[in-house]
Every structure is written in structure tokens, then in C-alpha cells.
Amino acid sequence: MKRYLVTSALPYANGPIHIGHLAGAYLPADIFTRHLRLRGEDVLHICGTDEHGVAITLKALQEGISPKELVDKYYERIKSDFEKFGIDFDHFSRTSRPLHHKNAQSFFLKLHEKGHLYKNVMRQYYDPKIGKFLPDRYVVGICPYCGHTDAKGDQCEKCGRQIEPGELVDPKSALTGEAVVLKETVHWFFRLSQLKDRLREYVGSKNWKPFVKEFALSWVEELRDRAITRDLDWGVPVPLDDPDAKGKVLYVWFDAPIGYISATMEWAEKVKGDMEAWKPYWLDPDTRLVHFIGKDNIVFHTIVWPAMLMAHGDYILPTDIPANAFLNLQGRKLSTSKGYAIWADELVESLGQDLARYSVALYIPEKNDSDFNVREAFTRTNAELVDNFGNFAQRVLSFINRYMGGVVPIAKEFEAADRDLMTKAKETVNRYLKLMNNYDIRLALRETINLSAEANRYYEHQAPWRLRKENPERAKTVLHVAYHILKVLSALLYPYVPKSIEILWNYMNLPKTDFNFLTSYEPDIGGMPIKESKPLYRKVEEKTVRAWEKELNRRAKAIETTTKEDEPRIKYEDFARVKLKVAKILEAERIPKTDKLLKLTIDLGDERRTLVAGLGHVYEPKDLVGKLIVVVANLQRKKLRGVVSDGMLLAAHDEKGRPVLLTVEREVPPGSDIS
């Protein structure tokens, strides 16, 4: 028996759960842990609400309530959403609880005592209108690396780059919309740079998803010390007797992952009644620690959190981090703040728990972003779960009840068709296990439905309703084999649609035993009585599909209207101030100790300039020489890694967020104006 500690990313307690959240971190984790439990493994599934940080305080300001009132409200809503969707946590905690505050402060002090933290003066954004320092994510502006116009003060969510104070272009307060200034303040820093070699070795040794590992390794090469305190009123207070610590709290991304440990300790105390029960899950190196997250959390779970654990020294490191990409809805980005989403509770109310789970499981974005289209999703759910598997289950059980006296027949002799299907079932189980172990949960579901389709074809071709009169013994064998395949399918589908499979097991007179029993051929099934059955599922009706399409169209139009009304437009005179020119790249070289930054020498016709561009992870320097590009020629100069960048080149971004240079269609002289 293996021991697993599985965590799902702590959701911010500032809004309800939607299908994007579910597809990214919660449904995959629930499916995985249910599968492990059915295999008899020791599994603990931990989660809780993240109740500190900017996202909470900003939402509280918008709603005109205190952060405490906000998190209390949404903790209950989120917990209810998960329960309705059948997400089965062993314990669901909160980071505002005293135990977590104590643990987070203890963790901070341990790192402080071991010399991993230091105090330093830094420049931080300050909003003169309200007279307060602003946390990084209260500041928005233009990313200095990719040009994204809605970058936050600490990180650009488009290109993933860490942004230091002073690097953001045209920074403004997210609270007031006013321009912010940089002022000095004191904070405590985590010596991340000292752990670069250990982190490189750690990440390099992992068999993670390629895009997760590549992203993590790219971050290691540009690792810098990071401030882990903030000027905020809401959060875990810095536990130091130091005048500079007054009014400061731990950065939310420092305290939040410690919540995994706090929640496990709370489980030990409140659920197990054993204060020591948490220790094997966090202290025993044989435990497999698995973090299910979305791709926006990769850097913190693959770099910052492991570094914190390394520095602390007592706890195990993450084994696997099966991050998923993003789920879109009807071709649009999901948005909690704008109300464009399908919420967990309303999907369950519309379809029922298992059909809702199945429809989302079809679109788990395991490698790339997926798009949830309601017509396609509900049509596939009808075809695969209802018509394919559900129909097979009902046909087999009702036939046994009606014509076999409610007893599974005994098979006396197998024919080639029987052996072929049973072999396919065994092969499917092996592939399914391999896929589950690799966190390819959507592909494992595909294997299951393919086997169900094979079982339907077998049943239709063998036609036991005809054999019952022509060859009764052969009919019994067919029903025996069909029951066995149904037993196998029940084990494979259980993690996805647990409620209906437990009903099926009752009909089949099967105990909820273990995966091996359910997927192995057991001759003793012959002679076993079953119970009267009813259809497991109802189809999603066309009127339901149309209602969802209409409602989502309404929600999308509401966003468009809001965006058109709220989005500030610049005047032509403002745009005319931006000088876009054609430039020719004369020289290109890498900037030492960076993975992405290149130093470019460009010809602007009447002058040569130097630009710094984050292209090194996509372009080789030699391949850039000679290209005609588009640059902003009148941008303020900026020093990056000791090099003064005089201008900014323009680039688009592909579906993976990688920069793609904008070039001119045909040869024009360097320095040509663009209008």
C-alpha cells in the first residue's frame, strides 16, 4: 500500500466555484483520489479556502464589507459548491483559522532563524490619493517584457514573468485609477537565489508534464530573492519584535501553501482525533505529495513552495504537480468578476451531479486550453454516458432479471468473441492504470467509453434475446460475459460518476470492494443473484441545451456591453504621440545570467540604438540579425540587467504565450515611419 497526500489549490474565498475551477484543480483531484481509494491505497485529500491577500481585500472593498465578513460568506458557499458537485475532501479548512496563523508564523521564524530571510529597504508603489502603500497586485500597467497592458505589479499573467517594483510601465492604482509613485519601505526577503542549484536539480529530476517542467526550469535560471511580507491590514502578522514589522503581514503566496500543512494537522485533530496522525503525510519521505493546480499557479508550486520546504528542512517535497491549462466557455475566457461562467451549483441543478461531472471531465485541459461548448458537451454526455454505458447496463441487468430469474448465468464454454472482449477489457484496464498514474484523466475516460462501445457491439451482435430461444446455453454465456464487462466498466467509471455507480453496484449486488476484484474475471459471478434495476441516467433534453445557449449568450452580451461602456478610449492625439518606426536588427547577443533577455543593436536610419527584449527562449540571436522589425521609438529609456534599453519592439504571442516578432511585409528603409 502506498501513501498519498493529495491537495487541490486553495480557492480564494472571494466568489463561487465555476466549471473552470473544477476542470483545473478539483474534479481531476477528486477522480484521482477516488481511483486510488478503490485500489486500496492510503489517500488523504486536503483543501481549504485561501482567505488572505489582495484578491480578498479588493473584493471586500467592492462589496462594502470587511474581509472577515467576505471570507465567512464565501467559505460556506464554496464548501457547498464542492459538496453539490461531489468533490470529496477528507478535510476542507481555511487559512484564517488560528492554527494556520500559528503554523505560518512558526514557518517564517524557522526560516528566519536559519538565515534564509533578511530585511531590506525596497521601493514599493504608493497611492498618494489614499495615502497607502499598495500590494503589488493592486497596481496595474504595461508589462516591460511582453507589452501586455493589464500586467500586475508582481507578475505578468500573460507571459508569466516576475516583475520587480519600478519595472512596470505606466503603473496605476487598481483602487483609484490614479498614477502611483515609488516610495521606500522595509520588507523581509526570502533568499531564493541561494537555492537555485538545489531547485534546478530537484525540478530536473521530476517526470512532470513537459509544459510544467519547462516553465519551472526557465524560472530557476532567473531566480531572484523575493519579498515575503506586505503592507496590509488583513493577513498573518509578521511575528517579529521589530519596529519595522508593525503593520506588515506575510505575503499571501508565502502563507497559503503552508495551509496544506495546517489543514492536515486540523484533519488529524478534528477528524481522526489523533494529534500525531498528520505526521506520516508530511514527514515520511515515502509519502507521495501531489498538488493539483491550474497553470497560473505553476511557479509558486514548482519553485517558491519547494524552496520554502527545502529551507525549512522538516517536510517532504512535492512528488508530482499535475497542473492543468485553462478552460474557456463558448470560446470566451471565464470570469468570476464579470459573471461569465457556469457555476458549479447551477450545473448540478440543471443536469444532476453525475451528468454535470461527466460533462466537465470531457474537457479537463490536461495539456492545452480547452473550450466548453454546452451543445457539444451535453450531446457527448448523452451519447457516451447515457446511450453508451447507461444503455448497456440497463439492457444487461433487465435481461438477467427478466429471462434468467434474476441470477447471473454460469458460463460453460467461451467462444472466440467472448475471449476477445474479455482480452480487450484486460488491455483497457492496463492502459487505464497507466494513464491514471500519469494524470491523463481525460484519456483514461476515453479508454473506458471505448470499452463500453465494444461491449455494446458485442451484445448487439450476439443478440441474447434471439439466442434465448435458439441456443439457451450460449445466451447464458453471453450474459455472463456481459455482466463481467459491466463489472469492469463500473470500476473504471466510478471515479467520474460515483453516485450512479454506487447505485449500479447495488443493482448488481456487488459490494464496493476493490479495483482488482472489480476488474478481474471472477467465475463465481455465475449463480449470483442481482436486484431489480432502473435506468441510471436521463438524457439532457434539447430544451435544456437551448436554455443554456440562450443564457450564456445573454451573459456574454452583458460583458460586451460593460466592456464597451467601461473600457477607456484614448484620443487620436494620444496615439499620434507614439512613434512607430521600422528598424533593422544589426547585432544580437544574450545577456549573461538570463535565459530570455537579448541585447539587440538596431538601425533606425539616422541612428543606432540598443534594445533589450525577452526573446531568447524562442529565438537564437543569429537568426534575428537582418530582420526588419517594428519598434516604439519614443519610449522612455529603461535599464534592464545593467543594459539601457532605448525603445521597445513589438511582438504578438502564440497560443503558448511565446513571443512572435512583428516584421514588415517587404523591404523598406530602416527608420521608415509607421502610420
Secondary structure, 3 states (H helix, E strand, C coil): CCEEEEEECCCECCCCCEHHHHHHHHHHHHHHHHHHHHCCCEEEEEEEEECCCHHHHHHHHHHCCCHHHHHHHHHHHHHHHHHHCCCCCCEEEECCCHHHHHHHHHHHHHHHHCCCEEEEEEEEEEECCCCEECCHHHEEEECCCCCCCCEECCECCCCCCECCCCCCEEEEECCCCCECEEEEEEEEEECHHHHHHHHHHHHHCCCCCHHHHHHHHHHHHCCCCEECEEECCCCCECCCCCHHHCCEEECHHHHHHHHHHHHHHHHHHHHHCCCCCCHHHHHCCCCEEEEECEHHHHHHHHHHHHHHHHHHCCCCCCCECCCECCEEECCEECECCCCECCEHHHHHHHHCHHHHHHHHHCCCCCCCCEEECHHHHHHHHHHHHHHHHHHHHHHHHHHHHHHCCCECCCCCCCCHHHHHHHHHHHHHHHHHHHHHHCCCHHHHHHHHHHHHHHHHHHHHHHCHHHHHHHCHHHHHHHHHHHHHHHHHHHHHHCCCCHHHHHHHHHHHCCCCCCHHHHHCCCHHHCCCECCCCCCCCCCCCHHHHHHHHHHHHHHHHHHHHHHHHHCCCCCHHHHHCCCEEEEEEEEEEECCCCCCEEEEEEECCCCEEEEEEECCCCCCHHHHCCCEEEEECCCCCEEECCEEECCEECEEECCCCCEEECECCCCCCCCCEEC
